[in-house]
Amino acid sequence: DSIYNGAMDNATGIGVMLEVARALQASKRRPKRSILFLAVTAEERGLLGSDYYAENPTVPRGAIVANVNMDMPVSIAPAADFVAFGAEHSTLGPVAARAARAEGYMLTPDPRPDEVVFVRSDQYSFVRRGIPSLYLDNGERSTDPEADAKALYEDFIRNRYHMPADDPQQPIDYASLAGLARVNVRVVLEVANARERPRWNDGDFFGTTYGRAGARP
């Protein structure tokens, strides 16, 4: 058929986000800071949904200490690593590294820096308001020695991304998505319970350009 099902882009991301929310609710442990879950639309039309919320938040903008984004985790093979886009820019980087390590994963650098992913997904709407942000995603390494995770990702982009074939019939490694959810839970809980709010690294371009939380673009 001609329906663009969007199983990877972005039903997997929404599914992981909902599972993180479910897990936090089920734990019955109230964090020191509130955790707000937000699903936005029209990212590929210019980050319209996230930009609207970042400009018109339902809480005081200065109270938003961090943004942890999820966008299209392409989970095809058993994951050995995750990537935190933007990790090098703020104190959220070490938080993500600790979370990944605690769940048995490596946290690897951006495998495609030429694609400047950090400024192309919804976290950038918050970055432009001075809010330290991360985008957590699958990496390019697998625990399966027979699986070439990078080649599988490239095959998805060529043959299924933004096409009807992006449907639930394709290979989806749900265990790795569960691992990504657990890493996200650890990240948001550490941020929510930390004494200090996340901050941009000294001299970082985004921190210097956009300043403290609440800055306007």
Disulfide bonds with the S-S distance in Angstrom:
none
